[in-house]
Each structure stands twice: as structure tokens, then as C-alpha cells.
Amino acid sequence: MSDIDELFRNNTQWADAIKEQNPDFFTTLSEQQTPKYLWIGCSDSRVPPNQIVGLLPGEMFVHRNIANVVAHSDLNCLSVIQYAVEYLQVEHIAVVGHYGCGGVAAAMGDQELGLIDNWLRNIKDVYHRNREEVDAAGDESAQINRLCELNVIEQLSHVCQTTIVQNAWKRGQKLQVHGWIYGLDSGKLKSLNCRITGPEDIPSSYRIA
């Protein structure tokens, strides 16, 4: 049996097990999508969003890219945020990084990697602005992990600076933006104690009138 065939076999077993527990699960799921959460995370295969927080399909909207970057020029990410906020009416957006992120580690180096260098520039900017703090964090692993945290905080601020999120607040929509980080070696999420619930929590220069 090929690797691909095994995936289809696993899918059949998974779907059958779900239907055995709840015969109407997939019928109900196909007719509605009402998640309360948007997860913006890293594409790393070791970080499965729904499993980490114990949610079923349909309970969380997900966007993933290398090193959980929210760039104002990324129409893909912005479209996901707009759909989640304006149409799905999510109540929480979580920007979730993870310790030991390869993208963050690469952004700290000077090796040419190709097209991805343009993407990692977003994180290099974070590194440049926080170089002293990162360097003081300890050994190389500790430095990478501190930059992983700082990157989450930076990308969280980018989410809150979008007109999408700020217009939601202006409409009176209840929306909270959180910064979390995941430990690959523990399986545990950690809050970075940065939660933004309205425009008053962001610098005035980034607020829209």
C-alpha cells in the first residue's frame, strides 16, 4: 500500500469512527460553520491547531503560514481575517507561535535561502528592533525562543492595526486578540499576557478615525 493510499484508509477509519459516535455529525457540519475562534499560526507540521486546544472540526477557523506572520501586504491572511471577523463573527483571534520555530531561527541568520528571504524579512525587522533583548536572553536556543515570543507580540499588533479589526470594534463587535506560544516539547500553550480588546489598547498613530 502506498503512502497516499494509507492516508485515504486513515480518513475512512476516522470518518467512520466519528459517525459511529454521532451519526449526524457530518450532515450538521456541512450545513453550518460557526466557529468562535480564528487561529493564526505557523505551518509547522508539529503544531496541529484543533488537536492542541481540543476542538472539533467546525469549531475553529485557521490560517497558517511560515512563522505565523501577519503582513499588511498579504491578501491571503487579510482575507481570512476579514471573513472570520465580518462573516463568521468570531469572538477571538489568537496569534500562535511556537518555540524553536525554524522560520524565526532562519531570520536571525545571514544565510541566503531563496524566495523565503522576502517573507522572513518581516521577522528580521522584529529581530533588528529587539536585538539587545534577544541577545541577552541566553544561549542560542533561548535567543530563538525569545524572538519567537516577540514575533507573536509583533504580529498580534499587526492584526489589531488592520481596518478589519478596528472597524469591528467601531461597530461594537466583541472581539479579543490574543498572543500565545506553544511548546513542542511539552504540548502546552502559554499565554504571553498580551490581550487586546479595543482600539484604546493600541498606539494612537495606528488607530483609524
C-alpha positions in Angstrom: 0.0 0.0 0.0 1.4 3.4 -1.0 1.7 6.3 1.5 -1.2 8.1 -0.2 -3.4 5.0 -0.1 -2.7 4.8 3.6 -4.0 8.4 4.0 -7.3 7.5 2.4 -7.6 4.4 4.6 -6.9 6.5 7.7 -9.6 9.0 6.5 -12.2 6.3 6.1 -11.4 5.0 9.6 -11.6 8.5 11.1 -14.9 9.3 9.4 -16.5 6.0 10.3 -15.4 6.4 13.9 -16.9 9.9 14.1 -20.2 8.7 12.6 -20.4 5.8 15.0 -20.2 8.3 17.9 -22.5 10.9 16.2 -24.4 9.7 13.1 -25.5 13.3 12.2 -22.1 14.9 12.8 -21.0 15.4 9.1 -24.5 16.3 8.0 -24.8 19.0 10.6 -21.2 20.2 10.0 -21.8 20.5 6.2 -24.8 22.9 6.8 -23.1 25.4 9.0 -19.8 26.9 10.1 -20.0 28.9 13.4 -16.5 29.0 15.0 -15.8 31.4 17.8 -12.1 31.4 17.2 -9.6 32.3 14.5 -6.2 30.7 14.9 -3.3 32.4 13.0 -0.3 30.1 13.4 2.8 28.5 11.9 2.6 25.9 9.2 4.9 23.6 11.2 3.5 20.1 10.9 4.1 19.5 14.7 1.5 22.2 15.6 -2.0 20.9 14.9 -4.4 23.7 16.0 -7.6 21.8 16.6 -5.9 19.0 18.5 -3.9 21.3 20.7 -7.0 23.0 22.1 -9.3 20.0 21.9 -11.8 21.4 19.4 -13.7 19.5 16.7 -13.9 20.4 13.0 -16.0 23.4 12.5 -15.1 25.0 15.9 -12.1 27.0 14.8 -11.2 28.9 11.7 -7.5 28.5 10.8 -4.8 30.4 8.9 -1.3 29.2 8.8 2.0 30.3 7.2 5.7 30.2 7.9 6.4 31.7 11.4 2.8 33.0 11.9 3.4 36.3 10.1 0.6 38.9 9.6 1.9 41.2 6.9 -0.2 44.1 5.7 0.6 43.2 2.1 -0.6 39.6 2.5 -4.0 39.4 0.9 -4.4 35.8 1.8 -4.1 36.4 5.6 -6.1 39.6 5.4 -8.9 37.9 3.5 -9.0 35.1 6.2 -9.2 37.8 8.9 -12.0 39.6 7.1 -14.0 36.5 6.5 -13.6 35.4 10.1 -14.5 38.7 11.6 -17.2 40.1 9.3 -18.9 36.9 8.2 -18.2 34.2 10.8 -18.3 36.8 13.6 -15.5 35.1 15.6 -15.1 36.4 19.1 -11.4 35.6 19.5 -8.3 35.9 17.3 -5.3 34.0 18.6 -1.8 34.6 17.0 0.1 31.5 18.0 3.8 30.9 17.6 5.8 28.0 18.8 9.2 27.7 20.5 12.1 26.5 18.3 10.4 27.9 15.2 12.7 27.3 12.1 11.4 30.4 10.4 12.3 32.6 13.3 15.7 30.9 13.6 16.4 31.4 9.9 15.5 35.1 10.3 18.3 35.5 12.9 20.9 34.2 10.5 22.5 35.7 7.4 22.3 32.7 5.1 20.6 33.2 1.7 17.6 30.8 1.4 15.8 32.0 -1.7 12.3 33.3 -2.1 11.6 32.8 1.6 14.1 35.5 2.5 11.5 38.1 1.5 9.0 36.6 3.9 11.4 36.3 6.7 12.3 40.0 6.3 9.2 40.6 8.5 10.8 38.8 11.3 14.3 40.2 10.7 12.7 43.6 11.4 11.5 42.4 14.7 14.9 41.0 15.5 16.6 44.3 14.5 14.4 46.3 16.8 14.8 44.0 19.7 18.4 42.8 19.2 19.7 43.7 22.6 16.9 42.0 24.4 17.2 38.8 22.3 21.0 38.7 22.7 20.6 38.9 26.4 18.2 36.0 26.6 20.9 33.4 27.0 22.3 30.7 24.6 21.2 30.4 21.0 18.1 28.3 21.8 17.0 30.8 24.4 17.5 33.7 22.0 15.4 31.9 19.3 12.7 31.3 21.8 12.6 34.9 23.0 12.4 36.1 19.4 9.5 33.6 18.8 7.7 35.4 21.7 8.5 38.8 20.4 7.4 37.8 16.9 4.0 36.8 18.2 3.5 40.1 20.0 4.5 42.0 16.8 2.1 40.0 14.6 -0.7 40.4 17.2 -0.2 44.2 16.9 -0.4 43.9 13.1 -3.8 42.2 13.4 -5.1 45.0 15.6 -3.8 47.6 13.2 -6.0 46.3 10.3 -9.1 48.3 9.4 -10.9 45.0 9.5 -10.4 44.6 13.3 -10.8 48.3 14.1 -14.0 48.6 12.1 -15.3 45.6 14.0 -14.6 47.4 17.3 -16.3 50.5 15.9 -19.4 48.5 15.2 -19.4 47.3 18.8 -18.5 43.8 17.9 -17.0 41.8 20.7 -13.6 40.8 19.5 -10.4 39.9 21.5 -7.0 39.4 20.1 -4.6 37.1 22.0 -0.9 36.2 21.8 0.0 32.6 22.6 3.0 30.3 22.2 3.2 26.6 22.0 5.9 24.3 23.4 6.8 21.5 21.1 8.5 19.6 23.9 5.6 19.9 26.4 2.5 20.1 24.2 1.3 23.1 26.3 0.1 26.5 25.2 1.4 29.6 27.1 -0.3 33.0 27.1 2.1 35.8 26.5 -0.2 38.1 28.6 -1.0 40.3 25.7 -4.7 40.6 25.0 -6.2 43.5 23.1 -9.9 44.1 23.3 -10.3 47.6 21.7 -8.6 50.5 19.9 -7.7 52.0 23.3 -5.1 49.2 23.7 -3.1 50.2 20.6 -0.9 53.3 19.9 -2.9 56.3 18.7 -0.9 56.5 15.5 -2.3 53.2 14.4 -6.0 53.9 15.2 -8.4 54.8 12.4 -10.7 57.8 12.8 
